[in-house]
Amino acid sequence: MAASALLLAALLAAGGRGAAGREGAGGGRRQDRVPLRPLLPLQVSMQYNPGWNNSSVNLLHVRAVGPSDTLHYIWSSIGAPAVLLVATESRSSALRVNWTQLLSPAPAGAIWIDPPSSVVYSTAVVFTKVFEYSEAKTLEELFYPTYDLSDFSWDSINHTLNHTALTAEFTGVPATDPSGSFSNGSLAFRVTAYEASGRDGPLPSLLHTANSSKVEFVLAGVAPRGNSSRFVLEVATVEETGVVQRLRSARSIDDEYTPTIFEMLSLVAESQNDSSALSFLQWKATAYGSQSPRREDSIQCRSRGLQAANWTLPVSGIVHAYFGEGVGSTYTISAINISFGGEDGRVYQEKRYLSWSALLGFGQPPKDTFSPLVISIMAVALGTPMVMLLVGSCVVLFAQRKRYSEYEPIN
């Protein structure tokens, strides 16, 4: 893709005390103790801007407490929207935020988990940019000015926070919009936390575990700048050294839960020591052009390749605040482009709506299996011909034996 470069490196420039300086903070140094044992949270809670009585910025803390572990998901739209994923081996581990430092020009060290020694693994996912492009008649790709998500203005999520459904929504528009594309539209990230394993009802009906959360990227009412525009979301990850990101693609003949979609993609963080999965971002190869998606609303979704990002990226406040100054040395950044749109971009052009869902969490990503209904249908479909063949063979053999037994030789 002749896009502007995947911009991602000094996400965390200098400034302040680095979180990596705290013992075990900023991802810890104990990745050998991961993957985590299976976690079934007893309690999942959401807290908005903990310790800060102001809705001018957004920080959402999702805390999932298990029998002997705690998972922390820290979402924020301070700078580029991002989520920190931190796993601890303590039921009492807590998020600490120095708000004065976090909102200063030097936020490094403003976010940590207490006690720091309880942290066994941490990572971050950052949503950095949205590209818009269309193909010219010469088959070259024409790119429009990039939407830098760190330059967006975000609504308060406080009025969207649902403590019962465990959902929240970050909605934003560009701080400046010369083209007027967002005059009647917005961009959003919808967050869902889970207390137990299950499967979402609406398409793409992702299978989830208690060790995961869902994020839904939504473009609604945004006017395309071309007649056949397609969109690309740039996603970045932050990992400590010794952890490598790999893009996995799994194909299946089963499209029971997501009709006509046979591919699942997973961006998996693996330990270089033993290749164990530490965390993941997982999605099906489709997006949808309707708030109530059906099969015919499917929009083609492709990944544009995983790259090591060693150049500059829009700053994410919470990533800088947690990981400090170690990016590029103690921590590494990878980025991937996920594109949406068919050959002509017609679905979005007509409906002005795009929704893409992904799971993120700890350990191995969930794997779809055949449901009992599909197994029964396959058993009947494959078994019936075999039974008929067996019965037919028995009838033929019986008829032959009967014919020979009724034969009387002529003397």
Secondary structure, DSSP 8 states (H G I E B T S, - for coil): ---S----STTS-S-S--GGGSTT-TT-S-GGG-S------SEEEEEESTT----SS-EEEEEEE-SS-EEEEEEE-SBS-EEEEEEES-TT-EEEE-HHHHTSS--TTSEEEESGGGEEEEEEEEEEEEEEEEE-TTS-EEE---EEGGGEEE--SGGG-BTTTTEEEEEEEES--TT-TTTT-EEEEEEEE-SS-EE-SSTT--EE-TTEEEEEEEEES---SSTT-EEEEEEEEEEETTEEEEEEEEE-S--SSSTT--EEEEEEEEETTT--EEEEEEEESEEESSSS--GGGEEEEEEEEEEE--S----BHHHHHHHTT-BTTTEEEEEEEEEE--SS-HHHHHH-EEEEEEEEEESS-------HHHHHHHHHHHHHHHHHHHHHHHHHHHHHHHHHHT-----
